[in-house]
Amino acid sequence: MTLAQKLTGLFLAIIVIGLLAINMPHPLAAASELTLTTIIGQQIDLKALRGKPVIVTFWATDCPSCIKEIPHLLELYQAYHARGLELLAIAMYYDPPSHVLAMSEAQQLPYPVVLDLKADYARAFGQVALTPTTFLIAPDGRIALQYTGLFDDQAMRNAIDTFLKG
């Protein structure tokens, strides 16, 4: 095997490992304590949501995977909100507010939608740059799951069920 073939194989292995790592859940430490402002001007303090599981999803209106994920988020919200789940959708800083408003209305999103106009929220959650990026915050405030790309619906449901039983 030539050096070029070995290097090509190594490069491909690094790419595959990177892609696998992006789509796996990443447990993290504590979630940031932020006060978010929704598109309707409501203030939401993440610290005040302690005691409940919270999904925070970063999205953009021009992101096909984000649009594909909306029905799954709606199902989670409808299935678990009455039992205590909170869900917040944070639109990326580059997404025009008018597009976010239009998409929120068109999709009839029942959960709060937040504009991250200065990328402050994305920075607070570890420099979120790719969409969708979804976090599940446990009732104790730690980040239990993190997905970049489409989240694993069954893993999310299992975690939420565990938090709501306790």
VOVO-335411 format. One line per 5 residues: number of its first residue (from 1); their letters; for each residue x, y, z of N, C-alpha, C. Coordinates in nm, 4 decimals. Layout:
N
NUM	a	X:Y:Z:X:Y:Z:X:Y:Z  ...;
//
This chain:
166
1	mtlaq	0.0856:-0.1172:0.0000:0.0000:0.0000:0.0000:0.0901:0.1234:0.0000  0.0603:0.2175:-0.0865:0.1421:0.3384:-0.0960:0.1078:0.4355:0.0156  0.1970:0.5313:0.0365:0.1729:0.6336:0.1380:0.0461:0.7124:0.1050  0.0231:0.7428:-0.0216:-0.0967:0.8170:-0.0622:-0.2238:0.7385:-0.0278  -0.2226:0.6066:-0.0492:-0.3388:0.5244:-0.0172:-0.3621:0.5198:0.1336;
6	kltgl	-0.2542:0.5104:0.2107:-0.2663:0.5093:0.3563:-0.3231:0.6407:0.4074  -0.2730:0.7512:0.3517:-0.3224:0.8830:0.3930:-0.4684:0.9021:0.3539  -0.5056:0.8542:0.2354:-0.6450:0.8643:0.1913:-0.7349:0.7839:0.2848  -0.6912:0.6617:0.3192:-0.7684:0.5794:0.4124:-0.7817:0.6445:0.5486  -0.6753:0.7036:0.5991:-0.6784:0.7726:0.7282:-0.7729:0.8916:0.7228;
11	flaii	-0.7656:0.9683:0.6144:-0.8524:1.0846:0.5972:-0.9995:1.0425:0.5958  -1.0315:0.9358:0.5227:-1.1701:0.8880:0.5172:-1.2160:0.8377:0.6539  -1.1291:0.7704:0.7275:-1.1642:0.7229:0.8611:-1.1942:0.8394:0.9537  -1.1166:0.9460:0.9455:-1.1393:1.0646:1.0286:-1.2738:1.1280:0.9957  -1.3063:1.1356:0.8678:-1.4351:1.1931:0.8259:-1.5507:1.1089:0.8792;
16	vigll	-1.5426:0.9770:0.8662:-1.6497:0.8885:0.9131:-1.6670:0.9015:1.0639  -1.5566:0.9015:1.1389:-1.5648:0.9152:1.2840:-1.6266:1.0496:1.3208  -1.5886:1.1550:1.2507:-1.6454:1.2874:1.2762:-1.7947:1.2913:1.2506  -1.8387:1.2306:1.1415:-1.9820:1.2284:1.1108:-2.0589:1.1471:1.2139  -2.0025:1.0367:1.2584:-2.0684:0.9589:1.3627:-2.0784:1.0383:1.4922;
21	ainmp	-1.9733:1.1083:1.5266:-1.9721:1.1861:1.6508:-2.0744:1.2986:1.6463  -2.0940:1.3599:1.5313:-2.1906:1.4692:1.5182:-2.3320:1.4202:1.5470  -2.3645:1.2995:1.5046:-2.5015:1.2508:1.5162:-2.5283:1.1674:1.6405  -2.4342:1.1607:1.7316:-2.4542:1.0880:1.8562:-2.4898:1.1862:1.9670  -2.5656:1.1383:2.0658:-2.5951:1.2269:2.1790:-2.4680:1.2567:2.2562;
26	hplaa	-2.4578:1.3795:2.3056:-2.3414:1.4234:2.3801:-2.3848:1.4759:2.5161  -2.3738:1.3954:2.6227:-2.4088:1.4489:2.7537:-2.3094:1.5566:2.7952  -2.3598:1.6645:2.8483:-2.2754:1.7762:2.8892:-2.2983:1.8085:3.0350  -2.2381:1.9138:3.0794:-2.2493:1.9578:3.2183:-2.3812:2.0311:3.2391  -2.3745:2.1508:3.2944:-2.4949:2.2279:3.3265:-2.5342:2.3181:3.2101;
31	aselt	-2.6642:2.3361:3.1954:-2.7143:2.4289:3.0941:-2.6888:2.5715:3.1398  -2.6746:2.6615:3.0448:-2.6571:2.8028:3.0765:-2.7825:2.8571:3.1433  -2.7623:2.9505:3.2326:-2.8754:3.0179:3.2966:-2.8989:3.1478:3.2214  -2.9952:3.1439:3.1318:-3.0243:3.2566:3.0442:-3.1677:3.3026:3.0637  -3.1895:3.4279:3.0280:-3.3252:3.4772:3.0121:-3.3427:3.5047:2.8643;
36	lttii	-3.4375:3.4360:2.8042:-3.4628:3.4425:2.6608:-3.5851:3.5286:2.6335  -3.5853:3.5946:2.5192:-3.7016:3.6738:2.4785:-3.7632:3.6097:2.3547  -3.8912:3.5779:2.3629:-3.9595:3.5121:2.2517:-4.0012:3.6142:2.1452  -4.0507:3.5621:2.0338:-4.0932:3.6490:1.9239:-4.2154:3.7322:1.9601  -4.2841:3.6953:2.0694:-4.3982:3.7765:2.1139:-4.3625:3.8613:2.2356;
41	gqqid	-4.2325:3.8671:2.2690:-4.1862:3.9538:2.3769:-4.1898:3.8931:2.5158  -4.2259:3.7662:2.5273:-4.2286:3.6975:2.6569:-4.0857:3.6698:2.7033  -4.0591:3.6896:2.8308:-3.9290:3.6588:2.8907:-3.9361:3.5191:2.9530  -3.8381:3.4348:2.9195:-3.8322:3.3002:2.9763:-3.6958:3.2836:3.0415  -3.6981:3.2574:3.1707:-3.5765:3.2360:3.2479:-3.5544:3.0853:3.2578;
46	lkalr	-3.4452:3.0367:3.1992:-3.4201:2.8927:3.2033:-3.4089:2.8406:3.3467  -3.3532:2.9211:3.4346:-3.3392:2.8786:3.5744:-3.4772:2.8558:3.6378  -3.5755:2.9334:3.5971:-3.7112:2.9193:3.6515:-3.7784:2.7899:3.6037  -3.7218:2.7279:3.4997:-3.7791:2.6033:3.4480:-3.7215:2.4797:3.5161  -3.6319:2.5016:3.6142:-3.5759:2.3876:3.6876:-3.6904:2.3071:3.7468;
51	gkpvi	-3.6701:2.1771:3.7514:-3.7747:2.0876:3.7993:-3.8526:2.0247:3.6850  -3.8317:2.0759:3.5629:-3.8991:2.0239:3.4437:-3.7937:1.9856:3.3403  -3.8215:1.8853:3.2579:-3.7340:1.8631:3.1433:-3.7616:1.9718:3.0385  -3.6565:2.0168:2.9733:-3.6693:2.1248:2.8747:-3.5932:2.0853:2.7486  -3.6607:2.0924:2.6357:-3.5935:2.0760:2.5067:-3.5635:2.2154:2.4541;
56	vtfwa	-3.4389:2.2376:2.4156:-3.3991:2.3616:2.3498:-3.3435:2.3207:2.2140  -3.4063:2.3706:2.1087:-3.3599:2.3359:1.9748:-3.3211:2.4618:1.8992  -3.2026:2.4604:1.8409:-3.1554:2.5687:1.7558:-3.1882:2.5297:1.6127  -3.2487:2.6227:1.5398:-3.2968:2.5919:1.4053:-3.2879:2.7141:1.3157  -3.3157:2.6925:1.1884:-3.3207:2.8010:1.0903:-3.4274:2.7677:0.9874;
61	tdcps	-3.4912:2.8686:0.9356:-3.6010:2.8469:0.8417:-3.5539:2.7928:0.7072  -3.4241:2.8090:0.6761:-3.3711:2.7584:0.5491:-3.2997:2.6247:0.5665  -3.3201:2.5596:0.6792:-3.2547:2.4320:0.7120:-3.3531:2.3180:0.6872  -3.3317:2.2356:0.5823:-3.4247:2.1263:0.5531:-3.4427:2.0285:0.6695  -3.3359:1.9953:0.7391:-3.3470:1.9029:0.8528:-3.4288:1.9647:0.9663;
66	cikei	-3.4167:2.0961:0.9831:-3.4951:2.1641:1.0874:-3.6438:2.1544:1.0565  -3.6784:2.1736:0.9304:-3.8187:2.1656:0.8892:-3.8686:2.0220:0.9059  -3.7834:1.9262:0.8715:-3.8190:1.7847:0.8850:-3.8413:1.7475:1.0319  -3.7715:1.8155:1.1232:-3.7795:1.7842:1.2645:-3.9037:1.8433:1.3328  -3.9634:1.9469:1.2748:-4.0772:2.0152:1.3381:-4.1912:1.9199:1.3746;
71	phlle	-4.2350:1.8283:1.2860:-4.3436:1.7379:1.3269:-4.3072:1.6526:1.4492  -4.1805:1.6139:1.4616:-4.1371:1.5351:1.5770:-4.1397:1.6200:1.7042  -4.0983:1.7457:1.6911:-4.1038:1.8360:1.8065:-4.2486:1.8615:1.8476  -4.3356:1.8799:1.7487:-4.4782:1.8995:1.7788:-4.5361:1.7784:1.8513  -4.5001:1.6582:1.8064:-4.5486:1.5364:1.8719:-4.4992:1.5288:2.0163;
76	lyqay	-4.3714:1.5596:2.0379:-4.3175:1.5585:2.1739:-4.3894:1.6605:2.2612  -4.4093:1.7787:2.2069:-4.4762:1.8842:2.2827:-4.6185:1.8409:2.3203  -4.6916:1.7883:2.2216:-4.8297:1.7471:2.2467:-4.8374:1.6299:2.3440  -4.7401:1.5396:2.3370:-4.7425:1.4216:2.4231:-4.7002:1.4517:2.5668  -4.6105:1.5497:2.5852:-4.5484:1.5675:2.7159:-4.5671:1.7036:2.7825;
81	hargl	-4.6123:1.8028:2.7115:-4.6209:1.9366:2.7715:-4.7149:1.9391:2.8924  -4.8281:1.8738:2.8814:-4.9236:1.8730:2.9936:-4.8654:1.8039:3.1171  -4.7650:1.7189:3.0949:-4.7006:1.6475:3.2063:-4.5770:1.7217:3.2583  -4.5414:1.8347:3.1945:-4.4319:1.9152:3.2477:-4.3197:1.9498:3.1520  -4.3149:1.8899:3.0347:-4.2081:1.9219:2.9392:-4.2233:2.0637:2.8874;
86	ellai	-4.1124:2.1360:2.8815:-4.1084:2.2659:2.8150:-4.0238:2.2506:2.6894  -4.0557:2.3259:2.5867:-3.9826:2.3203:2.4613:-3.9617:2.4626:2.4122  -3.8391:2.4946:2.3770:-3.8050:2.6272:2.3248:-3.7314:2.6107:2.1931  -3.7734:2.6835:2.0926:-3.7060:2.6825:1.9629:-3.6319:2.8153:1.9476  -3.5019:2.8079:1.9248:-3.4205:2.9292:1.9112:-3.3746:2.9415:1.7664;
91	amyyd	-3.4208:3.0462:1.6998:-3.3823:3.0710:1.5610:-3.2430:3.1318:1.5576  -3.1621:3.0846:1.4658:-3.0234:3.1296:1.4547:-3.0171:3.2786:1.4188  -2.9074:3.3400:1.4562:-2.8880:3.4845:1.4400:-2.9015:3.5309:1.2953  -2.8682:3.4456:1.2004:-2.8691:3.4849:1.0588:-3.0072:3.4706:0.9952  -3.1003:3.4132:1.0684:-3.2339:3.3916:1.0144:-3.3137:3.5214:1.0249;
96	ppshv	-3.3635:3.5743:0.9135:-3.4400:3.6996:0.9202:-3.5639:3.6834:1.0092  -3.5846:3.7758:1.1023:-3.6998:3.7663:1.1917:-3.8333:3.7477:1.1184  -3.8489:3.8121:1.0042:-3.9746:3.7967:0.9303:-3.9941:3.6525:0.8835  -3.8856:3.5835:0.8486:-3.8952:3.4429:0.8076:-3.9325:3.3551:0.9272  -3.8730:3.3861:1.0419:-3.9012:3.3088:1.1635:-4.0480:3.3252:1.2017;
101	lamse	-4.0978:3.4477:1.1998:-4.2391:3.4726:1.2310:-4.3302:3.3986:1.1338  -4.2998:3.4079:1.0045:-4.3830:3.3428:0.9031:-4.3832:3.1911:0.9205  -4.2658:3.1334:0.9441:-4.2566:2.9884:0.9616:-4.3305:2.9452:1.0887  -4.3165:3.0215:1.1959:-4.3839:2.9883:1.3218:-4.5345:2.9876:1.3042  -4.5840:3.0852:1.2306:-4.7282:3.0920:1.2043:-4.7731:2.9821:1.1091;
106	aqqlp	-4.6960:2.9589:1.0035:-4.7329:2.8569:0.9050:-4.7351:2.7172:0.9676  -4.6397:2.6904:1.0563:-4.6322:2.5590:1.1212:-4.7195:2.5522:1.2465  -4.7792:2.6655:1.2851:-4.8640:2.6752:1.4053:-4.7917:2.6186:1.5280  -4.6688:2.6706:1.5491:-4.5876:2.6216:1.6600:-4.6491:2.6648:1.7930  -4.6845:2.5693:1.8791:-4.7480:2.6027:2.0069:-4.6473:2.6365:2.1170;
111	ypvvl	-4.5212:2.6088:2.0927:-4.4165:2.6329:2.1923:-4.3451:2.7647:2.1619  -4.2787:2.8217:2.2613:-4.2127:2.9516:2.2419:-4.1004:2.9460:2.1383  -4.0943:3.0503:2.0582:-3.9898:3.0662:1.9574:-3.9112:3.1913:1.9934  -3.7796:3.1779:1.9907:-3.6896:3.2832:2.0340:-3.6000:3.3239:1.9180  -3.5726:3.4536:1.9059:-3.4756:3.5041:1.8081:-3.3412:3.5223:1.8789;
116	dlkad	-3.2366:3.4707:1.8192:-3.1012:3.4862:1.8746:-3.0272:3.5881:1.7889  -3.0698:3.7119:1.7961:-3.0244:3.8162:1.7051:-2.8740:3.8432:1.7080  -2.8105:3.8213:1.8225:-2.6672:3.8486:1.8345:-2.5855:3.7221:1.8591  -2.6470:3.6065:1.8415:-2.5825:3.4761:1.8636:-2.5411:3.4557:2.0088  -2.5985:3.5317:2.1008:-2.5659:3.5165:2.2433:-2.6076:3.3796:2.2963;
121	yaraf	-2.7249:3.3330:2.2566:-2.7750:3.2057:2.3067:-2.6934:3.0900:2.2481  -2.6591:3.1003:2.1199:-2.5760:2.9972:2.0568:-2.4399:2.9880:2.1267  -2.3818:3.1011:2.1617:-2.2544:3.1011:2.2354:-2.2722:3.0389:2.3735  -2.3810:3.0720:2.4398:-2.4047:3.0212:2.5745:-2.4222:2.8693:2.5763  -2.4676:2.8126:2.4667:-2.4849:2.6682:2.4568:-2.3666:2.6016:2.3875;
126	gqval	-2.2499:2.6625:2.3955:-2.1289:2.5987:2.3445:-2.0973:2.6269:2.1990  -2.1254:2.7480:2.1552:-2.0933:2.7878:2.0171:-2.1721:2.7074:1.9130  -2.3016:2.6960:1.9315:-2.3849:2.6244:1.8343:-2.3708:2.6932:1.6993  -2.3317:2.6155:1.5986:-2.3131:2.6703:1.4651:-2.3932:2.5933:1.3603  -2.4279:2.4694:1.3893:-2.4986:2.3851:1.2934:-2.6428:2.3659:1.3376;
131	tpttf	-2.7320:2.3563:1.2405:-2.8730:2.3334:1.2708:-2.9191:2.2070:1.2007  -3.0132:2.1378:1.2621:-3.0611:2.1610:1.3972:-2.9611:2.1096:1.5016  -2.9568:2.1775:1.6126:-2.8856:2.1302:1.7315:-2.9870:2.1335:1.8445  -3.0050:2.0191:1.9074:-3.1101:2.0037:2.0075:-3.0513:1.9546:2.1383  -3.0948:2.0172:2.2462:-3.0518:1.9822:2.3812:-3.1734:1.9380:2.4607;
136	liapd	-3.1543:1.8378:2.5448:-3.2547:1.8038:2.6447:-3.1922:1.8362:2.7788  -3.2524:1.9317:2.8477:-3.2057:1.9721:2.9798:-3.2871:1.8951:3.0834  -3.2163:1.8260:3.1721:-3.2807:1.7490:3.2785:-3.3414:1.8442:3.3811  -3.4351:1.7951:3.4609:-3.4964:1.8809:3.5631:-3.3958:1.9446:3.6600  -3.2797:1.8830:3.6778:-3.1793:1.9399:3.7684:-3.0913:2.0450:3.7012;
141	grial	-3.1184:2.0733:3.5736:-3.0456:2.1788:3.5034:-2.9252:2.1329:3.4235  -2.8927:2.0043:3.4298:-2.7793:1.9569:3.3496:-2.8292:1.9179:3.2109  -2.7406:1.9253:3.1153:-2.7758:1.8841:2.9797:-2.7619:1.7332:2.9722  -2.8749:1.6671:2.9498:-2.8785:1.5211:2.9474:-2.8463:1.4660:2.8089  -2.8939:1.5330:2.7050:-2.8694:1.4902:2.5672:-2.8397:1.6114:2.4811;
146	qytgl	-2.7553:1.5906:2.3825:-2.7303:1.6935:2.2807:-2.7153:1.6236:2.1477  -2.7883:1.6726:2.0500:-2.7790:1.6191:1.9140:-2.7489:1.7321:1.8174  -2.6567:1.7071:1.7271:-2.6361:1.7956:1.6134:-2.6841:1.7173:1.4927  -2.7807:1.7711:1.4217:-2.8512:1.6951:1.3194:-2.9820:1.6474:1.3801  -3.0527:1.5627:1.3087:-3.1810:1.5132:1.3581:-3.1604:1.4351:1.4877;
151	fddqa	-3.2452:1.4595:1.5862:-3.2330:1.3890:1.7124:-3.2964:1.2504:1.7021  -3.2555:1.1622:1.7920:-3.3101:1.0276:1.8017:-3.4402:1.0368:1.8810  -3.5514:1.0220:1.8123:-3.6829:1.0413:1.8746:-3.7049:0.9447:1.9904  -3.6690:0.8188:1.9736:-3.6928:0.7213:2.0798:-3.6057:0.7479:2.2018  -3.4808:0.7830:2.1808:-3.3916:0.8163:2.2937:-3.4446:0.9395:2.3672;
156	mrnai	-3.4947:1.0359:2.2917:-3.5506:1.1563:2.3532:-3.6729:1.1210:2.4370  -3.7618:1.0406:2.3825:-3.8823:0.9996:2.4556:-3.8460:0.9203:2.5820  -3.7488:0.8302:2.5698:-3.7076:0.7511:2.6861:-3.6553:0.8409:2.7973  -3.5725:0.9385:2.7601:-3.5165:1.0302:2.8605:-3.6273:1.1140:2.9245  -3.7176:1.1669:2.8430:-3.8288:1.2479:2.8945:-3.9156:1.1643:2.9885;
161	dtflk	-3.9460:1.0404:2.9472:-4.0253:0.9522:3.0333:-3.9569:0.9316:3.1675  -3.8267:0.9109:3.1647:-3.7518:0.8913:3.2891:-3.7614:1.0143:3.3776  -3.7455:1.1330:3.3202:-3.7502:1.2567:3.3991:-3.8904:1.2823:3.4559  -3.9931:1.2478:3.3799:-4.1287:1.2765:3.4258:-4.1801:1.1740:3.5260  -4.1159:1.0573:3.5331:-4.1543:0.9567:3.6323:-4.0996:0.9927:3.7705;
166	g	-3.9827:1.0619:3.7706:-3.9146:1.0885:3.8978:-3.9666:1.1987:3.9745;
//
